[in-house]
Amino acid sequence: MKSKRSPHPSSLKLLEKISTGKTVREYRNKQDVYLQGDPADAMFIIESGNVKLTVKSNGGKKAVIAILGRGDTFGEGCLTSQSRRKATATTVQPSTIVRVKKETLARIIRQNRGFAEHLIHYLLSRVDRIQEDFVALFFNLSEMRLARVLLSLDHFGNGGKLKRVIPHIDQETLAEMIGTTRSRVSHFMNRFRDLGFIDYDGSGLTIYSGLLKLAMNA
């Protein structure tokens, strides 16, 4: 199934319009930003690093519903009637994250139409990306789903020949994200490297344009 992802309108541009009511924090790898059930009192924007969103059922089962990268927002539910977090947000790399208070966002939305339109456009694009990912989950093989996840980690685009993504990929998290085992992820990663689609060592992961072509033609 072919998929053409629309350009990612980075929410980092939103920060230029926010002068007060925001804080910046450095997070360690695997550090919780917030937990499922916490008060929904702010939205977050990733300046660098990656964050995974995980939901837990009443029966104790867990599922990774998204891995977000630079320029992505999360916690947008605070802008609705949602009073509690529906998921747990955890870094999967050392990350720099901006926290914007709910009250600040509500005030700027009321006062700045341009900001409101940009935010709506970004959130709609996020819905589109999520729909594409769910379609891929049902119709694509695990190998193709892994390719899509790797590309989404740093919003790899058509422009570059290669892209340094992130150091120390957590293969267990990738396995949770695509619905397979860690050993299968390791097998796929080795296959991608043998085909020249990726390269990785102790310093990080490099993605080449061949992986993008593979995912687009899946």
Secondary structure, 3 states (H helix, E strand, C coil): CCCCCCCCCCCHHHHCCCCCCEEEEEECCCCEEECCCCECCEEEEEEECCEEEEEECCCCCEEEEEEECCCCEECHHHHCCCCECCCEEEECCCEEEEEEEHHHHHHHHHHCHHHHHHHHHHHHHHHHHHHHHHHHHHHCCHHHHHHHHHHHCCCCCCCCCEEECCCCCCHHHHHHHHCCCHHHHHHHHHHHHHCCCEEEECCEEEEEHHHHHHHHCC
